Amino acid sequence: MSLSLLIFFAVVFVFVCMLRVARIGALVAFLLAGIISGPYVLNLFQLTDTWTFLGDLGILFLWFTLGLEINMKRLWNMRRTIFGFGAAQVLMVAVMLFPILFGITSWTIMGCIMVSLLLAMSSTSEDMQLLIDRNQLNTNMGRQTFSILLFQDLLSIPLLAMLPVFAGKSFNLGATAIDIFVLSAALILGVVIVGRFILNPLMKLVAKLKSKEAFLLAIMLNITAWAIVMDLIGLPVGLGAFLAGMLLSETIYRHQISADISPYSMLFLAFFFISLGMSLNLPFLGQSWYIILAGVLGLLVVKFIAIFMVARVRNVPAPEAATIALVLAQGGEFGLLMLQTMKTSGIDALPQMHQEILTAIIILSIMLTPIVLAVFDLLRKSGKLFSNQPLSKPESKEDEQKPEVIICGFGRVGQIVAQLLTSENIPYVAIDLDVNAVMLGRERGFNVVYGDTRNADVLRDLGLTRRTRAVVVALDNAANASNTVLTVRGVAPKVKIFARARNLADSKALLKLGVAEAQPETIESSFFLGYGVLTHLGISENKIDNLLDEMRADNYALIDTPVSDAQ
């Protein structure tokens, strides 16, 4: 067993490194590792109930992660692009794929509709990583691509709800459409109501414990509870996990949840793709290689044409339209999830072997996307395809919504800084682990959220980048302040940091970490007190100012070490 594990992890490591160099997502590496370790290659492991169980957990975590991205405020701000461009893209791809599938397969009309919609979906994880690696996420092209991906994630609700319909032998289009619309609306309304009146108070109680373990367990219980509810009413458990994510996306804890759950989500997603790779019938797929190859090429060509046409109708420049179409031309995790969910739920809308062929087509299309984009870039730079015009920049309106200042800690100091920034209309976001301070601050109109400032993922999720103008560390604990400064430095090394320090020793320690200013509270409050005393004794204000400037020089070098640090 130990040797098998060693070989397995070595295979995973090699694939992750190789595919990372090729800018292909790590999930594909896990899938390839599952294929290599499975019964048809090295035969290190068999697809046992344990692997299947871990894969099922991976499915739940992926649905939960997708749901966590569906934020109602974000949907409203981007509604025109999401429901315009996104809906048109999915519809155009499905309309072009349906007659092809209906003509070359023996599937039912419902089966062809389902597969057309599944193949219209793209790989959110790979596409987002591609945009980040290519530094295109903050371009207009990147924003439009993100909007389409967001619509596809939102479309997951009705498509999941339609799974029982796909399993049936009869289909009443009008009745089913109404049922799905009503169900989707009811689920979204339920998310808003439950999130506001039940989940928020519950998460508040858990957050007061300040226990990371309790916080994670509350998330796990929420996922499991909703999965069971959906299972009891005859809907896929993945829909329950998706709704659990949507519920928590509407709370002040969303950023901390995203940061805390990310490592576990990736772990269980790895198990899902490993088990998926183990379950692939390689001998059968080898016999059907020409079908798979034709399917991959056909999918990429059809989706490229459909998305390019929609983009051009929306007056997107040709180079950007081509880039969007190439980025989105592959299949996605949603299709893999739906096929796996059908398999585990016993839904036989498609023959089993056809499901395996579709799985292989989606996987290969995901792997080919970075290669196709690299060829496109090469042709574009050489001037053989499009002139090498730069992508347009994001609209200034979108940029203004990002915080220019991030306040770490929302005690008395953080609140005063927030008030000063508000008075000058400077966008900011404050972060604190004290849920009472967060709730009270939000009631008073402050932009404050729940989160751990020592967590780099939380800071990134809240907008910390190299373009952030300043970070204010207003924490009353010296160790937490130092750890926060180190975390900020790791994310944005050149950002200016202004810190609060309790005394001179803490101030010197923070300055050594690269803080621009670290004001010691005890000394500065003493200066204000002394200023009042000297003024009362008749000393001129100019003389007092000069004296205090001398004492502040060289980081308070003239001030001797205090006899006692007591206040």
LINGIBEL-V34880 format. One record per pair of residues at least 12 apart in sequence whose ideal C-beta (glycine too) atoms are under 8 Angstrom apart, sorted by the first residue. I is the first residue (numbers start at 1). GAP is how many residues later the second one is. Records with the same first field share a line. If there is no record, write none. Layout:
BEGIN
I: GAP + GAP
END
This chain:
BEGIN
4: 40 + 41
7: 30 + 35 + 37
8: 25 + 29 + 36 + 37
11: 22 + 25 + 26 + 31
12: 17 + 18 + 21
15: 13 + 14 + 15 + 17 + 18
16: 13
19: 13
22: 348 + 349
23: 106 + 107 + 110 + 347
24: 102 + 342 + 343 + 346
25: 98 + 100 + 101 + 104 + 341
26: 240 + 244
27: 98 + 99 + 242 + 243 + 246 + 306
28: 98 + 245 + 335 + 338 + 339
30: 239 + 240 + 243 + 244 + 247
31: 242 + 243 + 245 + 246 + 332
32: 245
33: 241 + 244
34: 239 + 240 + 241 + 242 + 243 + 244 + 246
35: 242 + 243 + 245 + 247
36: 241
37: 237 + 240 + 241
38: 239 + 240 + 241 + 242 + 244
39: 239
40: 240 + 241 + 242 + 243
41: 241
45: 233
46: 232
47: 228 + 231 + 232
51: 220 + 223 + 224 + 227
52: 223 + 292
54: 214 + 217 + 218 + 221
55: 216 + 217 + 219 + 220 + 221 + 285
56: 216 + 288
57: 211 + 214 + 215
58: 210 + 211 + 212 + 213 + 214 + 215 + 217
59: 179 + 182 + 213 + 278 + 281 + 282
60: 163 + 167 + 177 + 178 + 181 + 208
61: 162 + 180 + 200 + 203 + 204 + 207 + 208
62: 203 + 207 + 210 + 271 + 275
63: 93 + 175 + 176 + 178 + 179 + 182 + 274
64: 159 + 177 + 178 + 180 + 181 + 197 + 201
65: 180 + 196 + 200
66: 58 + 87 + 90 + 176 + 179 + 268
67: 174 + 175 + 176 + 177 + 178 + 179 + 180 + 182
68: 177 + 178 + 180 + 181 + 186 + 189 + 190 + 193
69: 81 + 84 + 176 + 180
70: 80 + 83 + 84 + 175 + 176 + 179
71: 178 + 179 + 183
72: 120 + 177 + 178
74: 76
75: 75 + 79
77: 324
78: 69 + 72
81: 62 + 63 + 66
82: 65 + 66 + 68 + 69 + 72
83: 68
84: 230
85: 59 + 62 + 63 + 66 + 225 + 226 + 229
86: 61 + 62 + 64 + 65 + 66 + 68
87: 64
88: 222 + 225 + 226
89: 31 + 59 + 62 + 217 + 218 + 221 + 239
90: 27 + 30 + 31 + 61 + 62 + 65
92: 214 + 215 + 217 + 218
93: 23 + 26 + 27 + 209 + 210 + 213 + 214
94: 19 + 22 + 23 + 26
95: 21 + 211
96: 206 + 209 + 210
97: 18 + 19 + 22 + 23 + 205
98: 14 + 15 + 18
100: 198 + 202
101: 14 + 15
105: 249
107: 243 + 247
108: 241
109: 62
110: 55 + 56 + 58 + 61 + 239
111: 55 + 238 + 239
114: 48 + 52 + 235 + 236
115: 235 + 243
117: 38 + 42
118: 41 + 213 + 216 + 217 + 220 + 221 + 240
119: 180 + 184 + 212 + 216 + 239 + 243
120: 32 + 183
121: 31 + 34 + 210 + 211 + 213 + 214
122: 26 + 27 + 30 + 205 + 206 + 207 + 208 + 209 + 210
123: 207 + 208 + 209 + 210 + 243 + 246
124: 25 + 28 + 29 + 208 + 209 + 210
125: 208
126: 204 + 206 + 240 + 243 + 244
127: 18 + 22 + 200 + 201 + 242
128: 18 + 21
130: 197 + 239 + 240 + 243
131: 14 + 15 + 196
134: 239
136: 187 + 255
138: 255 + 256
139: 252 + 253 + 254 + 255
140: 180 + 251 + 252 + 253 + 254 + 255
141: 175 + 179 + 182 + 183 + 250 + 251
142: 249
143: 251 + 255
144: 167 + 172 + 176 + 180
145: 179 + 182 + 183
148: 176 + 180
149: 179
152: 180 + 182
153: 181
156: 86 + 178
157: 27 + 30 + 31 + 82 + 85
158: 22 + 23 + 25 + 26
159: 175 + 179
160: 75 + 76 + 78 + 79 + 82 + 178 + 181
161: 19 + 22 + 23 + 26 + 74 + 78
162: 14 + 18
163: 72 + 73 + 175 + 178 + 179 + 182 + 184
164: 70 + 71 + 183
165: 15
166: 176 + 181 + 183
167: 180 + 181 + 182
187: 52 + 56
188: 58
190: 53
191: 52 + 55 + 56 + 59
192: 58
194: 53
195: 51 + 52 + 53 + 55 + 56
196: 54
199: 23 + 48 + 49 + 52
200: 51 + 52
202: 16
203: 15 + 45 + 48 + 50
204: 231 + 235
206: 12
207: 46 + 226 + 228 + 243
208: 227 + 228
210: 223
212: 48
215: 41 + 45
216: 44 + 45 + 48
219: 29 + 38 + 41 + 42
222: 22 + 25 + 26
223: 17 + 18 + 21
225: 15 + 19
226: 14 + 15 + 17 + 18 + 21
227: 13 + 14 + 17
228: 12
230: 13
236: 105 + 109
238: 99 + 103
252: 186 + 187 + 190 + 197 + 198
253: 197
254: 195
255: 194 + 195 + 196 + 203 + 206 + 207
256: 194 + 195 + 196 + 199 + 202
258: 199 + 200 + 203
259: 192 + 193 + 196 + 198 + 199 + 202
260: 195
262: 195
272: 68
276: 60 + 64 + 83
280: 76 + 79 + 80
281: 72 + 75
284: 69 + 72
285: 71 + 72 + 75
288: 69
291: 66
292: 65 + 68 + 69 + 72
295: 62 + 63 + 66
296: 65 + 68 + 69 + 72
299: 30 + 31 + 32 + 62 + 66
300: 29 + 30 + 65 + 68 + 72
303: 22 + 25 + 26 + 27
304: 21 + 22 + 25
305: 20
306: 19
307: 14 + 17 + 18 + 21 + 22
308: 13 + 14 + 16 + 17
311: 13 + 14
317: 72 + 75
318: 68
319: 61 + 67 + 68 + 70 + 72
320: 71 + 72
322: 54 + 63 + 64
323: 50 + 53 + 68
326: 43 + 46 + 47 + 50
327: 42 + 46
329: 36 + 40 + 43
330: 32 + 35 + 36 + 38 + 39
331: 30 + 31 + 32 + 34 + 35
332: 30 + 34
335: 23 + 27
336: 23 + 26 + 27
339: 16 + 19 + 20
342: 13
343: 12
400: 27
401: 26
402: 25 + 61 + 65
403: 24 + 25 + 26 + 44 + 59 + 60 + 65
404: 22 + 23 + 24 + 64 + 65 + 66
405: 16 + 21 + 22 + 23 + 63 + 64 + 65 + 66 + 67
406: 22 + 23 + 24 + 25 + 53 + 56 + 57 + 58 + 62 + 64 + 65 + 66
407: 21 + 22 + 23 + 24 + 41 + 64 + 65 + 67
408: 22 + 23 + 45 + 63 + 64 + 65 + 66 + 67 + 76 + 80
409: 21 + 22 + 23 + 44 + 64 + 65 + 66 + 67 + 72 + 91
410: 20 + 21 + 22 + 24 + 27 + 28 + 31 + 36 + 38 + 64
411: 21 + 23 + 26 + 63 + 64 + 65
413: 61 + 87
414: 16 + 18 + 58 + 60
415: 26 + 31
417: 55 + 57
418: 12 + 23 + 28 + 29 + 30
422: 24
428: 19
429: 18 + 19 + 20 + 33 + 34
430: 16 + 17 + 18 + 19
431: 17 + 18 + 19 + 20 + 21 + 22 + 27 + 28 + 31
432: 16 + 18 + 19 + 21
433: 17 + 18 + 19 + 20
435: 15
438: 12
449: 13
453: 20 + 22 + 27 + 31 + 34
454: 26 + 29 + 30 + 33
455: 32
456: 31 + 34 + 35
459: 28 + 29 + 32
460: 31
464: 24 + 27 + 28 + 31
465: 26 + 27
466: 26 + 27 + 28 + 29
468: 24 + 27
469: 26 + 27
470: 25 + 26 + 27 + 28
471: 17 + 21 + 24 + 25 + 26 + 27
472: 25 + 26 + 27 + 28
473: 12 + 15 + 24 + 25 + 26 + 27 + 37 + 42
474: 25 + 26
475: 25
476: 24 + 26
478: 23 + 24 + 28 + 31
481: 18 + 19 + 20 + 25 + 29
482: 27 + 28 + 31
485: 12 + 14 + 25 + 28 + 29 + 30
486: 27
489: 24 + 25
496: 20
497: 17 + 18 + 19
498: 17 + 18 + 19 + 20
499: 16 + 18 + 19 + 20
500: 18 + 19 + 21
501: 17 + 18 + 19 + 20
502: 18 + 19 + 20
503: 17 + 18 + 19 + 20 + 59 + 62
504: 16 + 18 + 19 + 52 + 55 + 58
506: 12 + 14
507: 12 + 13 + 48 + 49
508: 47
511: 44
520: 36
522: 43 + 45
523: 33 + 36
527: 21 + 24
531: 13 + 17
END
